[in-house]
Structures are given as C-alpha cells and as structure tokens.
Amino acid sequence: MTRTPRLPRRRLLLGAGGVAVAAGVGWGATFLKVYQDRRRSNVGKLSFRNAVRIPALLDPEPSADGRRHYRLTLAPGSSDLLPGRRTPTWGANGSYLAPTLRARRGDRVSVDVRNRLPEDTTLHWHGMLLPAVMDGGPHQMIEAGGTWNPYWTVSQPAATLWYHPHPHGATAAHVYRGVAGMIILDDEHSARASLPSEYGVDDVPVVIQDKNFHDDGSLDFTEVKLAESVAGADNLGVLGDTILVNGTYDPYFEVTTRRVRLRLLNGSNARVYWLGLTDGRTFHLVATDTGLLARPRAMERLLLAPGERAEIVVEFRPGDDVVLRSFEPALDLGFPTERFMGGDDTFDILALRAARTLRDSPPLPTRVDGAPGPVEAPAGATVRSFDFTGLQINGRTMDMNRIDQVVPAGATEIWEIERGDEWVHVFHVHGATFQVLDVNGQEPPEFVRGPKDTVYLYEFGTTRLAVRFDDHVDEERPYMYHCHVLRHEDEGMMGQFTVVEPGRVDRAPRTVAAGGGTHHH
C-alpha cells in the first residue's frame, strides 16, 4: 500500500493536544468552534447523477505553413455548475474551463489567443518547454480586447500538461473563475505503448477543482481564516466545499472498457488531494507531470497538489461501481493549520460505473520503451537553496523587474527547497523539468519518483531536486519559479530566472529591461 509521508512525532503530539493548548493560550471558545466546524466532507451526500463532461478536443491537422493552429477565445459566460442555478464564469471557447489541446513531439504549433474578458490576463502553458517570450507568464500580458499569437516547436516527451492564466496578483481569481484546460502531448513511444488512448472513452481527462458558492449560485471568493485574531490568518487562499470534475457537479463516468486511463489534474487554487479508490483496489501510476514512467507502479493512494498531474490506469470488472475519493491528506502542518488547510477533509471526486459488458483492453505494459530517464546532476553541479517561508522566497517578495537567478542553457542543477513554516507550499518551475532526489535525506514518496515540474513541499524541511533546464536562451525575458498555492503566488511568493549561454552567466543582466516583457494588443 502507498503510504502518506510520515509526520514527525513532535508534530503528531502537537496536533493531538492542540485543542487543549489553544484553549490554554486564550484563543477561546469562538476559535475552538471555528476549528471544530472547519472539517469538510461530501461523503454520503452525493448521488452521482451527472455524466461527467468531457472537454472538447482540439487536434488540428497541420496547415499549409506546416503548423498546427489552435484558436482560443477567452470570454465571460454563465454556467450550470449547480442544480437549478446559473453561475457567472470565465472560460475559453465556452463558458467554463477550456478545450483539451493535443500535439505531438516535433510539431510546430501556433495559438491564436483572443482576450474577450473584462480584464487583462495571460495564458501560461504549464509544463511546456518553450521560449520564455512564449511562456505566458506575467510578462506576456494580453490586454482586454487584445490578442496574442505564441508559436513554438514541441520538443519534449509525451505528457499531460495544462494551461491557465498567470497575471501577477490576479492568477488565483482568474483560474478560480474557470479559465483552465489540459494539454496532451504524444510521441512515438507513447503511440507504441499499449496504454488506453481513445480520448473520452478509455483515456479520460479529470480536472479536479473545489469551489464555494453563494446562495444565488455565484462563486464565493472568501478565503480560509484561522480566526480573526490570528496573525497571517488570511494567507491560506480559497478552500471549497463543493467538488467539480471537468466543471461537473456530482459526477459519474460510465466505464466501457476493462482498463481506463485517468489523466488527473489538480486544478484547485489551494487544496491538496490524497486520492484512492473506495474499495481499496490497486491502480497503476503510468506518468507524472512531464512524462511517462519506464515501468508502471502499483499503488493505492497518491497525493496531488495544486498544479500537479498524474496518469493512472484502473482495471475494471463488468458491473463494478467504485468512487475516486480524496481521503484525509497528511499535510504535516501542525495544529491548527493542518485542519484549516484541509488535512482532515474527505471528498468523493468521481463515481466510476462499469457497464455489464466491457470491451477488452490491451494488457498493461510492464515497461514503456523510450520513457524519460531520471534527471541526473553531474558531479560538481551548481547547488541553489530556496527558503519558502511566509509569502516570500529567500526573504524576498516578487519584483517584476528583478532577475533572481541566472542559469546556463541546458544545465542540470541541484535545487534545495526548504519549507520554513507550517503553511501549504507547492514548488513549481517554468522552462525546466526535475527529479525529486530526497525529502529531508529520505527517499521521496513513490508517486513523485518520475519527471516533474511541480511538487508538494513535504515535511518541515528540505526537498532536493535535480533540475534540468531547457536550452531556449533569452537574457531579457525571464521564466518563473513560485509557490503554486495561487494566493501565495499572487502575494509575491515567486522569483524569476533567465537562461543564458554558459559563458554569459556572470555578465547577464540582473534586471528586466524595459520592454523585456511583451504587452499584447
């Protein structure tokens, strides 16, 4: 059985006696009531009556210029997210969420992005290796009413990526309103692997989000608070008590094949999920954020933090009826933050109902030839240290004009990420892929031992990464690294780095030149 990361003994003791301690230090009955009421669950409250929506698939043929052209129109709308109520939302090519984009390694792609939203925004290709000017970070703003036309060549292995807004200071609100979509990358190795691959049938996108709603159906942006008197109480972000999958409330998926591949995406602003199946059956992890695993790994649970993806294959028998559930995640936050950040919450995510007759599926491969190998840092590799504490990285708040790090193109480095407080923090880096080497010197959980770009910062200590950077050189336009709890990112828990020619590291600019970012009209 896959186990959640173990909590240090001192943390467990603190949590066990925490309520009494809280009373002793004078937080009083009001706080204790808020604490006791903070546990959230929908288990036993759903009937799984709505067929899960499957986002439209955009998979255009190459045009005369050799490029695959995608068109995305971002616009406000109104959606049926809850029964009998309309919710004002944002979406791309629709009122909520966005289509799935499909491309293949070696493809030349171009995206026509039209911003019909009432605010300036961006569109970031999360996990994509591409030039910084095409990355869609906070420097690539698209004015309200404007357009943006990024283009690049897909140069990375098969993976499940995603795209979402990334305007500095407003990412949380723009994503929460609904702009997010999945990207499926294929390559010659994934095409030969005997993995389920029929989109929407046995290869299913599962975009998991949590929301709060007002009585009139509108989205509630109220953030979690420990208590009005507790310092830092408004730094937790939004944790919803209603789960949506692909924008569907109370969802089920009808299984028609013996094996189903679920492409799981945590599209939430702050919530961490501890996912498994309610009958305890084993599933196989076949891919992490940025690529397939060489060998599928059997497990019963996996942790999925905001921005992370995981591909799993589940085997079914005719008539099976099982639920994908998020069990109580051990977040290692101590009292009282553990509960306020969802550590005691349980949610049913998606019912999986197998038909009475199932089509055969190819056997699960024991090995996937051509899957990305481990990221290995050479002897003498550069080591960089980052302290994630409060809403800062290394004691600094994001400055759009400051370059925090300069990295040689194609380098592999060791990045040591320390979580210095008891908040949920999730590390994400643009323009690179990494391998988790260890967590506080111990072997990392099995479900993160694969190619990654995003990872939960486990335990009160250091997560070491071997980070391999792409070779798109640009001294003026930076990539980002940041916490993927979106409220933290918006508040400035983000830094910038440029990728330069190896001989230019010491001479490269440490500030973003005027016009170094691009503003699109």
N, C-alpha and C positions, 0 to 999 in steps of 0.2 A: 504493500500500500504506500502511495506517495504521502509523505507527512509534511505538514506545515512547518516552517522554520521554528525551532525550539526557542521559547522565551528564556532569558536568563532568570535564575532563581530570584534575584532581588526584585525583578520586575513582577514576577508572579506574586511574591509576598506583598508588594506594594498594592497590586490590584486586589488581592484577597481582603486586605484590611482597609482598603481605600475609603469606603463609605464612612467607617468609623473615624478615620483620620480627618476626612472632610468636615464632619460634624465638630471634631475637636478643634479645628483651626478657625471655626466661626463662619463657614460658608452657609450653614444653617439649613432649615427645612426647605426653603424655596429651592436652593440648589439641589438638594437631595431628591426632591420631587422631579425636577427637570432631568436629573441624571437617570432616575428610575424610568421615566417616560421616554427616554431617548432611544431605547431599543426598538428596532423596526423589523417587521416581517409581514410578508403577504402569504405565507404558507397556510394552506387551508382556506384561503379567501378567494381563490380563482377557480373558474370552471373550464378554462382553456377552450373558449368557444370561437375564437377568431383565427382563421387561417393566416399564418404569418405572411406579411407582404414580402415579395422578393424584388429588390431594386432592379430597375431596368438595366440591361447590359449594353454598353456602348463598345462595339468591337468593329470599327470601320475598316474597310479594305483600303490599301494604300491608294492615294490619288496619283495623278499623272506626274506630280513632282516627287513621288516616292515616299511621301509622308502619310502617316495615318492622322487624320484631322478629327479632333473632338470639339464639340461645341457645348459650353456650359453657360447657362443664364441664371445668375443668382437673383432671386426676387422674393419679396414677401408674399405670403398667402394665408390661407385658412385651412386647417386640417382637422379630420375626425380622429383625434388621438384617444379621447374618452367617449364612452357611450352617451349619445344624446347631447354632446356639447361640441362646439367649434372652438378651436384654439388658434389664435394668431401665431404664425410660424414663419420661418425662412427656409428656403430650400434652393436647390439647383435643378433646373428643368422640371420642377414640380414644387408643391407647397412645403414639403418636408423631406429632409435628407437629400440624397443626390444619387445619380446613376453609378453603377459599377463600371469602371474603365478597365478594359482588357488590352494588354500589349504583350509583345514577345521580345526577348533579348535580341538586340540588333536592330529593332525597329527605330525608325526616325519618326518622332511624334510631334504634333503641334496642337495646342489647345487654344481655342477662341473663348476667352472668359469675358462675359458681359455682366457688369455690376448694375443691376436694377434695384438694389437695396437702397434704403434711405440714408445709409452711412457708407463712408469709405471703408474698405476692407482689403484683405489679401486672400490668396489661396495657396496654401503650403502643401507640397507633395511629401507627406511624412514617410520617411524611409527610402526615398528615391535618391540615387546618386546622380547628381546633375550640377551644372554650373551654379554658383551662388546667386547670380543675377536672375536665374530661372527658379530659384528655390521657393519663392512665395512667402518668405519671411517678412518681418516688419518693415524692411526697406523697400519691398515691392508693392507699395500701396496702390490700390485701384480706386480712383475716385468714384463716388456715387454717380451713376450715369456713364461711367467710363468703361474702357475695355483694356484687356491685357492679352498678349499673344506669346506666351512662352513656347519654346521648342527645344528639343534635346534628342539625343540618341540613347535608348535604353541599353545600358552596358552592364547590367547586374543579373544575378541568377533569379530563377523563379521564386516568387514570394508573394505574400499578401501584405500590401501597403494600404495607406488611406490618405485622404486629403481633407483639409479643413481650413478655416480662416486662422490667421496668425497676426492680427493687428496689435501692436504693443498697447497694453492697457485695456483692450476690449476683446481679447480672444475668448475668454470664458463666456461672455454674453453672446457672442456671435455663434459659437459652437452650440451653446445651450438652446438657442432659438432654432437650430436644426440643420445648419449647413455642414454636412459631412458625408463622405462617400468612400467606398472601398476601391482599391486598385488591385487587379490580379495580373501578375507577371508570370509568363510561361517561358520555358526554354526547351532545348532539345532533350534534356534529361527528364524534366517533368513530363514531357509528352510521351516518353517511353516508359515511365514508371506506371505500374498498374494501380494507380490511385483513382478513386472516384473523380470524375471530371466533367459531368454533364451539369452545367450551371442551373441552379434552381431545382434540380431533381435529386442528384446524389452528391452534388458539390454546392454547399449552401452557405451564403453569407449570413452571419449572425452578428449584427451591430447592436450591442447591449448599451442601453442608456437608462439613467434614473432621472425622474422628474418630480417636481412638486407642482400642484395646480391650485389656483383659486377656485372658489365655488362656481364662477362663471365660465370656467374652462381655460382661462388664460394661464400662462406659465407663471409660476411663483419663483422669483429670484432670491427669496430670503435665504441668507446664509446661516449655517450652523453656528450657534453660540454656546459656549460652555455655561456662562452666566454673565449677566451684565457687569458684575463686579470683578470678573477675572481678566487680567491683562492678556491681550492677544486673542480675546475670545472670538473676534470676528475674522480670523485668518484661516478658517477651515474650508471655506467655499460652500458650494451647494451640495447637499446630500438628499436625494429624492426618496420618497417612499412609494413611488409608482415606477414599475419597470416597463420599458418598451423594448421590443426587438424589431429592428427594421421599421420603427415607427408604429408597431402594432402592440396594442394593449391586450393582455390575457391571451397570448398566442399559442397556437399549436402548429406543428409541421407534420404532414402526412408522409410517412416513410414508405417508399415503394420498392426499395432495393435492399439487399442484405447488408450492405455497408454504405454508410453515409459519411461524407467528409464535411465537417463543420468548420468554416473559417470564422473563428471567434475574434471579435474586435471589441475592446473596452473603449467605447466612445463617450464615456461619462466624464464629467468635469473633475471629480474628486474621488468617487467611490472605487474601492478595491474589491474584486470578486474572488471567492475561493470556490472554484467550480468543480462539480462532480455530478454523477447521476444518482437518482434517489434510490435505486435498487442496489447501489454499490458496485455495479459492474465495472469492469476494466475497459478503458478505451486506449487508443494508441495516439501518442503525440507524434506527428509526422513533420511539423515545421514550427519554427519560432519566427520572430519578427521578420527577419530578412532572408530566410531561406529554408529549404528542406533539410531534414536531418538525414545523415547517412544511413541510420538504422532507426525504424520506428521504435518508440519507447512505450511500454505498457505502464499505465498508472491509473489511479482512481480519482485524484484531485490535482488541480493546478491553480496557481494564483495568477490573476490577470489584473494588472494595474492600469490606470488611465493611459491610453495610447498604445498599450501592448497588443500584439496579435498572437494567436496560436491556432494551428490547424490540427484537428483531431479527427480520427476515424473511429466510428462507433459501429459495432456489429449488432444486427437485429435478427430476431426470430419472428415468424408470422404472428400477428396479434399482440406483439409487445406494446406496452404503454408505460413510458418512463418519462421522468421530468429532469431536465437540466436545471440544477439548483445551485445557488451560491450559499454555501454553508458559512458559519461564523469564521471569518479570517483572523488569524493571529497576526496582528499588525505590529506588536512589540512597541507599544506607545506608552504603557503605564497608565495609571489612574490619574485623572478621569478621561484622558484624551482617547484612550482605546475605544470606549463606548461611543463617544461623541463623533468619532471618525468612522463609525460603522463596524467596529470589531465584534460587536455582539449581534449584528443583523443577519437575518437569513431571508433569501428571496428565491421564489420559484421564477425561473427565467423563461423556459420554453418547454412545452409538452411535445414529446416525440411519439407519435402513434403509428405503429406499423400496420400495414394492410394485411388482410388474411392471406393474400398471396404476394410473394416478393420476387422480384427479378433477381437472378443470380448476379453476383459481383465478382470481379477478379480477386484472387487471393491477395491479401496484404503483402507487399514485398518485404522480404527480410533485409534487403539492402537497396538503397537508391543510388545507383551509379551517378557520379558527377555532382552529387550534393556538395555544397561548400564545405571545405575542411575547416578545422579550427583556426582562429586568428592567433598567430604566434608572434610574440615580440622578440626581436633579436637580442643577443647579449649586448648590454650597454645601451639599451633603448632609453629614450628620454622618459622620465617619470614626472608627472604633474599631479599636484594634490589640490583637491577642491573640498571646501568645508561648506556643507549645506546646513545652515542654521538660521532659524527665523525665516526671514524673507530675503536673505542675502546669500551670495556665494563668495566665500573668502572675505567676508565683511564688507562687500561692495554691492551696491544696487545697480541694476542695468542702466547703462548710459549709451544711448543710440550712437553717440559719436566716438566712443572709446573701443579700441581693439584690445581685448584682454589677453589673447593668446595668438601666437603666430606659429603655424605648423608647416613643415616641409611636405610638399606634394608626395603622395604615395607612402608616407611614413607609417610605421606601426609603433605606437607608444603605449606606456602604462599610465593609465589614469586611475588615481586613488580617490574615491568619492566617500567622504565621511559625512554621516548623518549625525549632526551635533545636537539634536533636540528631540522632543517627543511628538513631532508633527509627522504626518504622512508626507514623504518626499519621494518623487519619482524622477530618475535621471533620464534625459533624452538628449541625443546629439544629432545635429544635422550633418549631411555630407560625409557620413562615416558609418562603419559597422563595427561591432565589437563582440568579444567573447568575455563572459564573466569568469574570472580566474578563481576568485575565492571571496568569501564573506567572513571577515574577522579571522582570516587564516584557515578557515574551514571550507570544505568542498561546497560549492553552491547547490541550491535545490535542483533536482533533476530537470524540472520544467524550464529552467533558464540556461541549460547547457546546450546552446545552439547559437546560430547567428542572430545578433540582437542590435537594436538601436535605442531601446527603451527598457528600463528595469526599475523595479521597486527597490528602494534602499533598505535592505533587511537589517534589522537589529540596530542597536545604538553603537555604531562603529563604522568600519571601513569596508567598502565593496571595491575590489580591484578589478579593473577591466584592461584587456588588451584591445586597443582601438586602432583600426586600420582606416586611414584617410584616403579619400579619392584623389585623383590627380588633376582636378579642374582648378587651374591656377588663377587667382584674382587677388591682387594686393589691396584693392579698394572696396570690394564688396564682401562682407563677412557672412559666415554661417553662424548659427546659434547653438548654444547648449543651455539647458534650463531644466527647471522642475516642471513636470507635466501635470501637476495639480494646477489647473488653469488659473485659479485665483492667485496662487503663488507666483506663477509666471507673469501675470499682469501687474503684480505689485513690485516686480523688479528682480525676481529670483532667476536671473538669466545673464549669460555672458556671451561674448562674440569672439570668433576667431577667424583668421584668414588662412588660406592655403597658398603658399608661395613656392617658387623654385628653391630647391635646397640651399643654394648659395646666397639666397636673399633673406634668410630668417632674421639676421641681425640688422639689416638695413631697411626692412619693410616698414611702412607707416604704422603708427600705433593709434592713429585716429582715422575715422571715416571721412574721406574727402568730400567737400561739397559736391553734391550730385553723385556721390558714390553709391547711394541707393537710387532706385528709379521710381518715379511717380507717374502713374499711367492715367491717361485721359480718355 
